[in-house]
Amino acid sequence: MKRLLDWFRRAPPPIPDALWARTVDGLPFLAALTVDERRRLKTLAERFLADKEFSAAGGLRLTDDICVAIAAQGCLPVLELGLSAYAGWVGIVVYPDEFVVPRRIQDDDGVVHEYDDVLSGEAWEGGPLLVSWRDVQLAGDGYNVVIHEFAHKLDMLNGEADGIPALHSDLTVEAWERAFFPAYEDFCRRVDGGEDTAIDPYAAEAPEEFFAVLSESFFETPALVAGDYPALYALLRRYYRQDPLARRYPAS
């Protein structure tokens, strides 16, 4: 009985129903979830909000709407994987718009280059996740900065981001490489050849960006991924243990 009482004391506060409905109804890829999936996503988002620490930067005023929108979208990829996939970090920093991160790199000749990188989101290994609220609000048509950066966090769970996330028992590294890298190499050829791809060409930057961008598309425009790269779609379906293509999206 004591353990049960302790659990209730630690239970995260619920997201108000009106706020949750407003969040879900405003995002087609969340509105397409079944009643049971929405219920489980809400529970997951409540636990996520209790576990993580949100802070604002750049003069943004943090609101419940902002935090719940990020939690709902960020928890979608781990709906069937659990919050343990987001272990090892706690901070989420929200900017009002794109933000600048100073960079300092040394080239092969030992010359140090310093520059400012303008970003809409970034995930730091072992550190916080940063997002632009303006970009968060652009979600819904194949572009999703939250899913993108949270996919990087999944990729970092087993070390430096490289396009191969920590795989559960349903997948092997060999199976991942067999489906993932041919798709990545084909996409790079298409982008290098000047094709105007429906999938964001930024995916050709590196394997880790391909994984993050294709995760955005997997949840928001699944038919596009399944049409261009059916083997990769099947791989992501096995990894995320979800099948967005089978969901019924609301009419636009």
One Martini backbone bead per residue (centre of mass of N, CA, C, O) as a GRO file, in nm:
protein
  252
    1MET     BB    1   0.057   0.063  -0.020
    2LYS     BB    2   0.294   0.261   0.000
    3ARG     BB    3   0.380   0.245  -0.297
    4LEU     BB    4   0.114   0.354  -0.409
    5LEU     BB    5   0.124   0.630  -0.266
    6ASP     BB    6   0.393   0.718  -0.386
    7TRP     BB    7   0.300   0.720  -0.678
    8PHE     BB    8   0.077   0.937  -0.644
    9ARG     BB    9   0.273   1.161  -0.548
   10ARG     BB   10   0.443   1.136  -0.833
   11ALA     BB   11   0.231   1.209  -1.011
   12PRO     BB   12   0.167   1.375  -1.275
   13PRO     BB   13   0.026   1.633  -1.396
   14PRO     BB   14  -0.234   1.707  -1.577
   15ILE     BB   15  -0.351   1.775  -1.880
   16PRO     BB   16  -0.564   1.968  -1.997
   17ASP     BB   17  -0.811   1.888  -2.209
   18ALA     BB   18  -0.822   2.148  -2.380
   19LEU     BB   19  -0.520   2.162  -2.443
   20TRP     BB   20  -0.493   1.885  -2.575
   21ALA     BB   21  -0.704   1.922  -2.799
   22ARG     BB   22  -0.567   2.168  -2.929
   23THR     BB   23  -0.303   2.030  -3.000
   24VAL     BB   24  -0.403   1.784  -3.168
   25ASP     BB   25  -0.600   1.934  -3.372
   26GLY     BB   26  -0.345   2.111  -3.494
   27LEU     BB   27  -0.227   1.809  -3.571
   28PRO     BB   28  -0.266   1.571  -3.804
   29PHE     BB   29  -0.064   1.343  -3.691
   30LEU     BB   30  -0.234   1.337  -3.416
   31ALA     BB   31  -0.533   1.320  -3.512
   32ALA     BB   32  -0.476   1.020  -3.642
   33LEU     BB   33  -0.501   0.896  -3.389
   34THR     BB   34  -0.610   0.696  -3.177
   35VAL     BB   35  -0.763   0.693  -2.885
   36ASP     BB   36  -0.545   0.522  -2.744
   37GLU     BB   37  -0.297   0.682  -2.843
   38ARG     BB   38  -0.375   0.952  -2.718
   39ARG     BB   39  -0.383   0.858  -2.429
   40ARG     BB   40  -0.085   0.758  -2.416
   41LEU     BB   41   0.044   1.025  -2.504
   42LYS     BB   42  -0.054   1.194  -2.267
   43THR     BB   43   0.086   1.033  -2.046
   44LEU     BB   44   0.370   1.071  -2.160
   45ALA     BB   45   0.372   1.384  -2.159
   46GLU     BB   46   0.336   1.415  -1.854
   47ARG     BB   47   0.600   1.273  -1.777
   48PHE     BB   48   0.786   1.449  -1.943
   49LEU     BB   49   0.721   1.722  -1.799
   50ALA     BB   50   0.825   1.610  -1.520
   51ASP     BB   51   1.129   1.535  -1.619
   52LYS     BB   52   1.164   1.799  -1.763
   53GLU     BB   53   1.337   2.116  -1.851
   54PHE     BB   54   1.211   2.426  -1.909
   55SER     BB   55   1.330   2.700  -2.120
   56ALA     BB   56   1.391   3.039  -2.196
   57ALA     BB   57   1.484   3.246  -2.482
   58GLY     BB   58   1.503   3.556  -2.630
   59GLY     BB   59   1.226   3.661  -2.469
   60LEU     BB   60   1.058   3.427  -2.412
   61ARG     BB   61   0.737   3.311  -2.310
   62LEU     BB   62   0.647   3.060  -2.121
   63THR     BB   63   0.402   2.809  -2.196
   64ASP     BB   64   0.182   2.554  -2.199
   65ASP     BB   65   0.153   2.533  -2.506
   66ILE     BB   66   0.450   2.495  -2.567
   67CYS     BB   67   0.514   2.245  -2.391
   68VAL     BB   68   0.291   2.056  -2.506
   69ALA     BB   69   0.372   2.064  -2.804
   70ILE     BB   70   0.653   1.939  -2.758
   71ALA     BB   71   0.574   1.685  -2.601
   72ALA     BB   72   0.384   1.554  -2.807
   73GLN     BB   73   0.590   1.537  -3.043
   74GLY     BB   74   0.832   1.403  -2.884
   75CYS     BB   75   0.655   1.138  -2.796
   76LEU     BB   76   0.573   0.995  -3.056
   77PRO     BB   77   0.836   0.820  -3.121
   78VAL     BB   78   0.790   0.680  -2.806
   79LEU     BB   79   0.513   0.537  -2.774
   80GLU     BB   80   0.655   0.225  -2.807
   81LEU     BB   81   0.939   0.275  -2.630
   82GLY     BB   82   0.967   0.498  -2.428
   83LEU     BB   83   1.132   0.724  -2.207
   84SER     BB   84   1.413   0.580  -2.196
   85ALA     BB   85   1.504   0.702  -2.479
   86TYR     BB   86   1.541   0.994  -2.298
   87ALA     BB   87   1.794   0.949  -2.157
   88GLY     BB   88   2.049   1.177  -2.014
   89TRP     BB   89   1.837   1.423  -2.018
   90VAL     BB   90   1.649   1.755  -1.948
   91GLY     BB   91   1.684   1.994  -2.147
   92ILE     BB   92   1.471   2.271  -2.277
   93VAL     BB   93   1.520   2.517  -2.528
   94VAL     BB   94   1.332   2.816  -2.606
   95TYR     BB   95   1.288   3.001  -2.890
   96PRO     BB   96   1.125   3.229  -3.088
   97ASP     BB   97   1.357   3.171  -3.300
   98GLU     BB   98   1.609   3.178  -3.454
   99PHE     BB   99   1.950   3.087  -3.373
  100VAL     BB  100   2.279   3.137  -3.233
  101VAL     BB  101   2.584   2.941  -3.286
  102PRO     BB  102   2.893   2.918  -3.200
  103ARG     BB  103   3.185   2.834  -3.394
  104ARG     BB  104   3.478   2.598  -3.362
  105ILE     BB  105   3.720   2.502  -3.605
  106GLN     BB  106   3.958   2.255  -3.726
  107ASP     BB  107   4.152   2.190  -3.972
  108ASP     BB  108   4.388   1.991  -4.129
  109ASP     BB  109   4.599   2.252  -4.101
  110GLY     BB  110   4.515   2.402  -3.813
  111VAL     BB  111   4.290   2.591  -3.879
  112VAL     BB  112   4.088   2.832  -3.730
  113HIS     BB  113   3.727   2.849  -3.729
  114GLU     BB  114   3.487   3.118  -3.706
  115TYR     BB  115   3.124   3.099  -3.649
  116ASP     BB  116   2.781   3.147  -3.726
  117ASP     BB  117   2.493   2.951  -3.644
  118VAL     BB  118   2.179   2.917  -3.793
  119LEU     BB  119   1.894   2.795  -3.606
  120SER     BB  120   1.600   2.577  -3.526
  121GLY     BB  121   1.786   2.334  -3.411
  122GLU     BB  122   1.930   2.133  -3.129
  123ALA     BB  123   2.134   1.852  -3.028
  124TRP     BB  124   2.298   1.755  -2.734
  125GLU     BB  125   2.525   1.557  -2.614
  126GLY     BB  126   2.416   1.527  -2.286
  127GLY     BB  127   2.219   1.764  -2.342
  128PRO     BB  128   2.033   1.984  -2.467
  129LEU     BB  129   1.739   2.104  -2.629
  130LEU     BB  130   1.687   2.307  -2.923
  131VAL     BB  131   1.421   2.550  -3.010
  132SER     BB  132   1.198   2.696  -3.233
  133TRP     BB  133   0.884   2.812  -3.207
  134ARG     BB  134   0.825   2.891  -3.496
  135ASP     BB  135   0.898   2.604  -3.608
  136VAL     BB  136   0.701   2.437  -3.446
  137GLN     BB  137   0.445   2.581  -3.594
  138LEU     BB  138   0.520   2.434  -3.889
  139ALA     BB  139   0.388   2.185  -3.844
  140GLY     BB  140   0.236   1.920  -4.086
  141ASP     BB  141   0.429   1.903  -4.387
  142GLY     BB  142   0.723   1.746  -4.323
  143TYR     BB  143   0.789   1.961  -4.097
  144ASN     BB  144   0.988   1.882  -3.786
  145VAL     BB  145   1.183   1.993  -3.535
  146VAL     BB  146   1.116   1.804  -3.305
  147ILE     BB  147   1.152   1.526  -3.433
  148HIS     BB  148   1.434   1.578  -3.533
  149GLU     BB  149   1.575   1.625  -3.251
  150PHE     BB  150   1.469   1.362  -3.117
  151ALA     BB  151   1.611   1.174  -3.315
  152HIS     BB  152   1.892   1.253  -3.225
  153LYS     BB  153   1.857   1.145  -2.937
  154LEU     BB  154   1.823   0.852  -3.027
  155ASP     BB  155   2.101   0.839  -3.172
  156MET     BB  156   2.264   0.916  -2.890
  157LEU     BB  157   2.213   0.671  -2.696
  158ASN     BB  158   2.482   0.512  -2.846
  159GLY     BB  159   2.612   0.791  -2.913
  160GLU     BB  160   2.713   0.921  -3.173
  161ALA     BB  161   2.577   1.054  -3.436
  162ASP     BB  162   2.501   0.809  -3.738
  163GLY     BB  163   2.198   0.677  -3.809
  164ILE     BB  164   2.222   0.468  -3.551
  165PRO     BB  165   2.031   0.369  -3.331
  166ALA     BB  166   1.913   0.230  -3.066
  167LEU     BB  167   1.843  -0.108  -3.074
  168HIS     BB  168   1.618  -0.333  -3.056
  169SER     BB  169   1.535  -0.674  -3.067
  170ASP     BB  170   1.395  -0.641  -3.366
  171LEU     BB  171   1.697  -0.538  -3.435
  172THR     BB  172   1.974  -0.505  -3.647
  173VAL     BB  173   2.244  -0.363  -3.779
  174GLU     BB  174   2.229  -0.511  -4.048
  175ALA     BB  175   1.935  -0.439  -4.116
  176TRP     BB  176   1.976  -0.139  -4.111
  177GLU     BB  177   2.202  -0.110  -4.327
  178ARG     BB  178   2.046  -0.253  -4.564
  179ALA     BB  179   1.819  -0.011  -4.574
  180PHE     BB  180   1.950   0.271  -4.515
  181PHE     BB  181   2.207   0.324  -4.705
  182PRO     BB  182   2.082   0.297  -4.988
  183ALA     BB  183   1.886   0.532  -4.947
  184TYR     BB  184   2.094   0.749  -4.887
  185GLU     BB  185   2.261   0.723  -5.149
  186ASP     BB  186   2.027   0.783  -5.340
  187PHE     BB  187   1.955   1.062  -5.230
  188CYS     BB  188   2.228   1.193  -5.285
  189ARG     BB  189   2.215   1.157  -5.592
  190ARG     BB  190   1.964   1.329  -5.636
  191VAL     BB  191   2.073   1.592  -5.518
  192ASP     BB  192   2.341   1.608  -5.686
  193GLY     BB  193   2.155   1.604  -5.962
  194GLY     BB  194   1.917   1.836  -5.898
  195GLU     BB  195   1.681   1.736  -5.753
  196ASP     BB  196   1.344   1.809  -5.652
  197THR     BB  197   1.276   1.711  -5.351
  198ALA     BB  198   1.030   1.639  -5.124
  199ILE     BB  199   1.248   1.577  -4.956
  200ASP     BB  200   1.463   1.713  -4.764
  201PRO     BB  201   1.790   1.782  -4.870
  202TYR     BB  202   1.928   1.779  -4.585
  203ALA     BB  203   1.949   1.462  -4.569
  204ALA     BB  204   2.238   1.465  -4.736
  205GLU     BB  205   2.456   1.558  -4.523
  206ALA     BB  206   2.394   1.295  -4.337
  207PRO     BB  207   2.295   1.018  -4.178
  208GLU     BB  208   2.171   1.169  -3.929
  209GLU     BB  209   1.990   1.354  -4.111
  210PHE     BB  210   1.834   1.135  -4.252
  211PHE     BB  211   1.700   1.019  -4.002
  212ALA     BB  212   1.560   1.283  -3.907
  213VAL     BB  213   1.403   1.356  -4.166
  214LEU     BB  214   1.262   1.076  -4.207
  215SER     BB  215   1.108   1.097  -3.941
  216GLU     BB  216   0.934   1.330  -4.014
  217SER     BB  217   0.803   1.194  -4.265
  218PHE     BB  218   0.693   0.938  -4.135
  219PHE     BB  219   0.478   1.103  -3.953
  220GLU     BB  220   0.364   1.319  -4.178
  221THR     BB  221   0.462   1.164  -4.478
  222PRO     BB  222   0.444   0.841  -4.532
  223ALA     BB  223   0.387   0.806  -4.842
  224LEU     BB  224   0.656   0.924  -4.934
  225VAL     BB  225   0.844   0.712  -4.811
  226ALA     BB  226   0.704   0.455  -4.926
  227GLY     BB  227   0.742   0.542  -5.228
  228ASP     BB  228   1.060   0.588  -5.232
  229TYR     BB  229   1.124   0.390  -4.949
  230PRO     BB  230   1.002   0.099  -4.855
  231ALA     BB  231   1.233  -0.029  -4.684
  232LEU     BB  232   1.260   0.213  -4.492
  233TYR     BB  233   0.977   0.218  -4.387
  234ALA     BB  234   0.988  -0.066  -4.264
  235LEU     BB  235   1.215   0.001  -4.068
  236LEU     BB  236   1.074   0.233  -3.912
  237ARG     BB  237   0.835   0.064  -3.825
  238ARG     BB  238   1.006  -0.131  -3.652
  239TYR     BB  239   1.141   0.076  -3.470
  240TYR     BB  240   0.876   0.248  -3.375
  241ARG     BB  241   0.613   0.067  -3.378
  242GLN     BB  242   0.481   0.210  -3.635
  243ASP     BB  243   0.191   0.303  -3.877
  244PRO     BB  244   0.109   0.587  -4.033
  245LEU     BB  245  -0.026   0.476  -4.300
  246ALA     BB  246  -0.282   0.350  -4.130
  247ARG     BB  247  -0.381   0.622  -4.083
  248ARG     BB  248  -0.641   0.872  -4.039
  249TYR     BB  249  -0.653   1.158  -4.197
  250PRO     BB  250  -0.752   1.459  -4.197
  251ALA     BB  251  -0.907   1.678  -4.371
  252SER     BB  252  -0.785   1.979  -4.535
   0.00000   0.00000   0.00000
